[in-house]
C-alpha cells in the first residue's frame, strides 16, 4: 500500500500534511511513529489538534481512532498537552 489515505483515519488533508513533512508511505509513518509525525506537522501547522494525533496513532494501529484504548488516548492527550 502506497497511499497513506488508504489507512484508517487518514483523510486526503492529513495525507497532504504528512507528505509535507516527508512522510510519504504507510511504512514511513510506521517508522516515524505518531508522536514524531505529529510534532513535524505541528511545527508547520500550529492548529493541528489532539484529534489529529489520535487519528495518526489509530492509523498506525490499523483502527479507527475512536477505538484507541483509554490508556493510549490518555497518553496521547498528555503528550499533546506537553507540547
N, C-alpha and C positions, 0 to 999 in steps of 0.2 A: 504494500500500500504506500503510495507516494503522497497522496493528498491528505494534509492534516485535517481538512474539513470532513473527512470520512470517519474521524474519531468521534465518539460521543462528546457532546457539548461544544465542539469546535465549529463555530459558525465561520462564514467567509470573512467576517470582520476580525474575529480572533485569529484566524489563519493569516490574514494580512499583517496583523500586529506581530505575530510570531515570525513571519518572513522578514519583517523589517528589522528584527533583532537576530537575524542569521539562523533561525530555526526553520528549516525547510521541509523536514520529513518527520513522520512519527518516530523513527529511530533517533533522530536528532533531539526530539523532545524528550524521549525516554532517557537519553544520555545526560541531558542538561538537568532534568527534573523540574518540578512545578515551581519551586521557590526561586531558583535561579532564572527560569524563564520569566516569571512574574517580575522579578527585580529589573531585568532588562527592559521589559515592556514599560514598567513604571517610570524608569528613567526618561523614556521618550514621551510617555503619556501619564502625567500625574493624576489623571482622573480614573485610572484603572482601579477597579474596586475589588473587594474581597470575593465577590461572586465570580469574578473572572479567575481569580486564584483557585477557587474551588472547582470551577469548570475545567481548568487545566489539569488539576490533580485527578479529577474524575476521568478525564480523557486518558491519562497515563494508566489509571487502574482499569479502564475499559468499561466504566459505568457512568450513569447519569450522576451529576454532582449532587443531586438531592438524596442519592443513596449512599453517600460517603458516611462512614461511621461517625458517631458523635465525637469520639476521641480525635479523629482526623480533622473534623470540622473545627473543633476547639483549638487544636494545634495550629491550623492554618489561620484562624482568626487571631490568635496570639501573635503569630508571625507577622501578619498584616499590621496589627496594631503597633508592633515594634519598629516598623519602617518609618 
